[in-house]
Amino acid sequence: MKWVVLLGLVAFSECIVKIPLRRVKTMRKTLSGKNMLNNFLKEHGNRLSKISFRGSNLTTLPLRNIEDLMYVGNITIGTPPQEFQVVFDTGSSDFWVPSDFCTSPDCITHVRFRQHQSSTFRPTNKTFSITYGSGRMRGVVVHDTVRIGDLVSTDQPFGLSVSEYGFKDRAYDGILGLNYPDESFSEAIPIFDKLKNEGAISEPIFAFYLSKKKREGSVVMFGGVDHRYYKGELNWVPLIEEGDWSVRMDGISMKTKVVACSDGCEAVVDTGTSLIKGPRKLVNKIQKLIGATPRGSKHYVYCSAVNALPSIIFTINGINYPVPARAYILKDSRGRCYTAFKKQRFSSSTETWLLGDAFLRVYFSVFDRGNGRIGLAQAV
């Protein structure tokens, strides 16, 4: 791969398509934070006024009574358009939503695509299945018009699920994969690649800003980078190999103490993962060092001790990326504090980590498909 310096980011601003995302919160937190937006506007009004949004892309998503961890955005499918809430997932390459003929309980709780109501719908006989960390689905490949903000992909191949398991209580209807085409289970061209190949996106780049501390304003942007969402310079990290958003990580430390990945390891930057996941033995070591106690599927700490906990430092391509305790400690629906570190379900012969939303709330991320690299910078 060839690496070049990306210049003129501001010049791309007219071609950037931004899709506002809303952080999904529990109903308890929604009610207790009903004055949150007013307080946020008072504190950050000057900065917000300087950010240029296209009105047609400014989409507000409803809050749902789910884990306060996921980020979803609106897209439409069909003619006339039918609206769905999806996760923009850099960890997968397939795009799918529930079909109208899916009778699984998981499908019934979500918006289902009514293919008979779309004049641009085109079926195929190709089937596929995917297993995720949180569930699995089986579906069929179809074609229709898909819209992401101002971006329109006609005759876009995507999946309609005919059965789903593990998605019943999720706050989203489907998943829109942003990984490389080689990772696709359906073998359908991902929507980003189709739009890129057709010249609908000025630069083969997309980026994420994930809001912190219950605030709104999260966005995924296509075609360029809005530099006002981060501080300092973007640090570019080359991918290990084309075909996945994986990078080489030098180590994980707490101050001067290396706690994991001492000989280097692989890390996948994954917007579809809420937590920071790693090998069982090493995650257990981190939990022990920060004094977390297992209880069910989570590891808890005393909320009063959060300010005294050390930062966990991820070293990537020679650059340190500290994640402070306030970022890796979350709260459950009862207000108890637990860590964002979690053991991966599937064992691997290599030491692989998934850097999910708990990491990406701290660092603005840019996915540069044109040059096979990821840019990271301190999020504002």
C-alpha positions in Angstrom: 0.0 0.0 0.0 1.0 3.6 -0.6 0.7 6.2 2.1 0.3 9.9 1.2 -0.5 12.9 3.3 -4.1 13.9 3.1 -4.3 17.6 2.4 -7.1 20.1 2.0 -9.6 18.6 4.3 -11.4 21.9 4.6 -11.7 22.0 0.8 -13.8 18.8 1.0 -16.4 20.4 3.3 -18.9 21.1 0.5 -18.8 17.4 -0.4 -19.2 16.0 3.1 -22.4 14.2 3.9 -23.0 14.1 7.7 -25.5 11.8 9.2 -26.3 12.8 12.8 -26.4 9.8 15.2 -28.1 9.7 18.5 -26.7 7.9 21.5 -29.3 5.5 22.8 -30.1 5.8 26.5 -32.1 4.1 29.1 -35.5 5.6 30.0 -34.3 6.3 33.5 -31.4 8.4 32.2 -33.6 10.1 29.6 -36.1 11.3 32.2 -33.3 12.4 34.6 -31.5 14.3 31.8 -34.5 16.1 30.2 -32.7 19.5 30.6 -29.5 18.1 29.1 -29.9 19.7 25.7 -30.4 23.2 27.1 -27.4 22.9 29.3 -25.3 21.6 26.4 -26.3 24.5 24.1 -25.4 27.0 26.8 -22.0 25.5 27.3 -21.2 24.8 23.6 -23.4 27.3 21.7 -20.4 29.1 20.1 -18.8 26.0 18.8 -22.1 24.6 17.4 -22.8 27.8 15.5 -19.6 27.4 13.6 -20.4 23.9 12.3 -22.0 23.8 8.9 -24.7 21.2 8.5 -26.8 20.5 5.4 -30.3 20.8 6.5 -31.5 17.7 4.6 -29.0 15.6 6.5 -29.8 16.9 10.0 -31.6 13.8 11.3 -32.7 13.4 14.9 -33.3 9.9 16.2 -35.6 9.0 19.1 -34.4 7.7 22.4 -35.1 4.1 23.4 -34.9 2.2 26.7 -31.8 0.3 25.8 -28.2 0.1 27.2 -26.9 3.6 26.8 -24.2 2.3 24.6 -25.2 2.1 20.9 -25.2 4.8 18.2 -27.8 4.5 15.4 -28.7 6.7 12.4 -31.6 6.9 9.9 -31.6 5.6 6.3 -34.4 5.0 3.9 -35.1 2.1 1.5 -37.5 1.8 -1.4 -39.8 4.0 -3.5 -41.6 5.6 -1.7 -38.9 5.6 1.0 -39.3 3.5 4.2 -37.2 4.6 7.2 -35.0 2.4 9.3 -32.6 2.9 12.2 -29.3 1.1 11.6 -25.8 0.8 13.1 -23.1 2.1 10.9 -20.6 -0.8 11.5 -17.0 -0.7 10.5 -16.7 -4.3 11.9 -18.8 -5.8 9.1 -19.5 -5.4 5.4 -23.1 -6.5 5.0 -26.2 -4.2 5.0 -29.5 -5.7 6.1 -32.8 -4.9 7.7 -35.8 -7.2 8.7 -38.1 -8.3 5.9 -41.9 -8.2 6.1 -42.0 -12.0 5.8 -39.7 -12.6 8.8 -41.7 -14.1 11.6 -39.0 -14.4 14.3 -39.8 -12.6 17.5 -36.7 -10.5 17.0 -38.1 -9.2 13.7 -41.5 -8.4 15.0 -40.1 -5.9 17.5 -38.5 -3.8 14.7 -39.5 -2.0 11.6 -39.7 -4.5 8.7 -39.2 -3.7 5.0 -42.5 -4.0 3.0 -41.1 -4.9 -0.3 -44.5 -5.1 -2.0 -44.9 -1.4 -1.4 -41.7 -0.4 -3.2 -41.9 0.2 -7.0 -38.1 -0.1 -7.3 -37.7 -3.4 -5.4 -36.0 -6.3 -7.2 -35.6 -9.8 -5.6 -32.9 -12.5 -6.1 -32.7 -16.1 -5.0 -29.3 -15.7 -3.2 -29.3 -16.5 0.5 -26.8 -15.9 3.3 -26.3 -16.0 7.0 -24.2 -14.0 9.5 -23.2 -14.7 13.2 -22.3 -11.6 15.2 -21.1 -11.4 18.8 -24.6 -10.4 19.9 -26.7 -12.6 17.7 -27.2 -14.2 14.3 -29.4 -13.7 11.2 -30.3 -15.5 8.0 -31.5 -13.6 4.9 -31.9 -13.2 1.2 -30.2 -10.6 -1.1 -32.5 -8.1 -2.8 -32.1 -4.8 -4.6 -33.7 -1.4 -4.1 -33.0 2.3 -3.8 -31.2 3.3 -0.6 -30.7 6.8 0.8 -28.1 7.9 3.4 -28.8 11.6 3.8 -28.1 13.1 0.4 -26.4 10.0 -0.9 -28.6 7.9 -3.2 -27.7 4.4 -4.4 -30.1 3.0 -6.9 -30.5 -0.8 -7.4 -28.4 -1.3 -4.2 -28.0 -5.0 -3.2 -28.7 -5.6 0.5 -30.1 -8.2 2.8 -33.6 -8.8 4.1 -33.6 -11.1 7.2 -35.9 -14.0 7.2 -34.9 -15.0 10.7 -33.1 -13.3 13.5 -31.9 -14.3 17.0 -30.3 -12.1 19.7 -31.6 -8.7 18.3 -35.0 -8.5 20.0 -34.1 -5.9 22.6 -31.7 -3.9 20.4 -32.5 -0.3 19.6 -31.8 -0.6 15.9 -33.6 -2.3 13.0 -30.6 -3.4 11.0 -26.8 -3.1 10.4 -25.1 -1.1 7.6 -21.6 -2.5 7.2 -18.7 -0.2 6.3 -15.9 -2.8 6.1 -14.2 -3.9 3.0 -16.1 -6.0 0.3 -13.9 -9.1 1.0 -15.5 -9.4 4.4 -19.1 -9.6 3.0 -21.0 -12.8 3.8 -23.7 -12.0 1.2 -21.1 -11.2 -1.4 -23.1 -8.1 -2.3 -21.2 -4.9 -3.0 -21.4 -2.7 0.2 -23.2 0.6 -0.3 -20.1 2.7 0.4 -18.2 0.9 -2.3 -21.0 1.2 -4.8 -21.3 5.0 -4.1 -17.5 5.3 -4.3 -17.3 3.5 -7.6 -20.1 5.6 -9.1 -18.4 8.9 -8.1 -21.2 9.8 -5.6 -18.6 10.4 -2.9 -15.8 12.9 -3.6 -13.2 11.2 -1.5 -13.2 7.5 -0.3 -13.3 8.6 3.3 -15.8 8.4 6.2 -15.4 9.5 9.8 -17.1 9.2 13.2 -17.6 11.5 16.1 -19.3 9.8 19.0 -20.6 12.1 21.7 -19.7 11.7 25.4 -21.6 12.0 28.7 -25.1 11.6 27.3 -24.7 14.5 24.9 -26.2 14.6 21.4 -24.4 15.6 18.3 -22.8 12.3 17.2 -22.2 12.1 13.4 -20.9 9.9 10.7 -19.6 11.8 7.7 -18.9 10.7 4.2 -16.6 12.2 1.6 -14.3 14.2 3.8 -13.5 15.3 7.4 -14.8 18.2 9.5 -11.8 19.2 11.5 -13.9 21.0 14.1 -14.8 17.6 15.7 -11.2 17.0 17.0 -8.2 18.7 18.5 -4.7 18.7 17.3 -3.5 16.7 14.3 -4.8 13.4 12.9 -2.4 10.6 13.5 -2.5 8.2 10.5 -2.1 4.4 11.2 -1.6 2.0 8.2 -3.8 -1.0 8.1 -2.2 -4.4 8.6 -3.7 -5.6 5.3 -6.3 -4.4 2.9 -9.7 -6.1 3.7 -10.3 -5.1 7.3 -10.0 -2.1 9.6 -7.3 -3.7 11.6 -4.1 -2.0 12.8 -0.9 -3.0 14.6 -1.0 -2.1 18.3 2.3 -1.8 20.2 1.0 -2.4 23.7 -1.5 -1.7 26.4 -0.2 -0.1 29.6 -1.2 1.6 32.8 1.3 4.4 33.3 4.7 2.7 32.9 3.3 -0.9 33.5 2.6 -2.9 30.4 -0.5 -5.0 31.0 -1.2 -6.6 27.6 0.0 -6.8 24.0 3.6 -6.5 25.1 5.0 -8.1 21.9 2.6 -6.3 19.6 -0.9 -7.4 18.6 -3.8 -6.7 16.2 -6.6 -4.3 16.9 -9.8 -3.8 15.0 -11.3 -0.3 15.1 -15.0 -1.3 15.4 -17.9 1.2 15.6 -20.3 -1.8 15.9 -18.8 -2.9 19.2 -19.9 -1.0 22.3 -17.0 -2.0 24.6 -13.3 -2.8 24.4 -12.9 -6.5 23.9 -9.8 -8.7 24.2 -8.5 -12.1 25.0 -9.9 -13.6 28.2 -6.6 -13.9 30.2 -5.5 -10.3 29.4 -8.9 -8.8 30.0 -9.1 -10.5 33.4 -5.6 -9.1 34.2 -6.8 -5.5 33.5 -10.0 -6.0 35.6 -7.9 -7.2 38.5 -5.4 -4.4 38.2 -8.2 -1.7 38.4 -9.9 -3.6 41.2 -13.1 -4.6 39.3 -15.2 -7.4 40.8 -17.1 -9.8 38.5 -20.9 -9.9 38.9 -22.8 -11.7 36.2 -21.5 -10.7 32.8 -19.9 -7.5 34.0 -17.1 -6.3 36.2 -18.0 -3.6 38.7 -16.1 -1.0 40.6 -17.2 1.5 43.3 -18.4 4.7 41.6 -16.7 6.7 44.3 -13.4 5.3 43.2 -13.6 6.2 39.5 -11.6 9.4 39.8 -8.7 7.5 41.4 -8.5 4.8 38.7 -5.6 5.0 36.2 -5.9 5.6 32.5 -5.4 2.6 30.2 -3.0 3.6 27.4 -3.2 2.0 24.0 0.0 2.5 22.0 -0.7 2.4 18.2 2.0 3.0 15.6 4.2 4.6 18.3 1.5 7.0 19.6 -0.1 6.8 23.0 -3.9 6.9 23.2 -4.9 7.2 26.9 -8.4 6.2 27.8 -9.3 7.7 31.2 -11.4 5.9 33.7 -14.4 8.2 33.1 -14.4 6.8 29.5 -13.9 3.1 30.3 -16.3 3.1 33.3 -20.0 2.9 32.5 -23.2 2.9 34.5 -25.9 0.3 34.4 -29.7 1.0 34.8 -29.3 1.0 38.6 -26.5 3.5 38.6 -23.8 1.0 39.4 -20.4 1.4 37.7 -18.8 -1.3 35.6 -15.9 -1.5 33.2 -16.0 -1.3 29.4 -13.5 -4.2 29.1 -14.9 -7.5 28.1 -13.6 -10.9 27.2 -14.2 -12.0 23.6 -16.5 -14.9 23.1 -14.4 -16.5 20.4 -10.9 -17.6 21.0 -8.2 -16.8 18.5 -4.7 -18.0 17.8 -3.5 -14.4 17.8 -4.0 -11.7 20.4 -6.7 -9.6 18.8 -8.5 -6.6 20.4 -11.7 -4.8 19.4 -11.6 -1.0 20.0 -15.3 -0.1 20.2 -17.3 2.9 21.2 -15.7 3.2 24.6 -12.4 4.0 22.8 -14.0 6.0 20.0 -15.8 8.4 22.3 -12.4 9.6 23.2 -10.9 9.6 19.7 -12.3 11.0 16.5 -11.8 8.4 13.8 -11.3 8.7 10.1 -11.5 5.6 7.8 -9.5 6.3 4.6 -10.3 3.7 2.1 -8.3 5.5 -0.6 -5.0 5.0 1.2 -5.7 2.0 3.5 -5.3 3.8 6.8 -7.1 5.0 9.9 -6.8 8.5 11.3 -7.2 9.1 15.1 -7.3 12.4 17.0 -8.5 13.7 20.4 -12.3 14.2 20.1 -13.6 17.6 21.2 
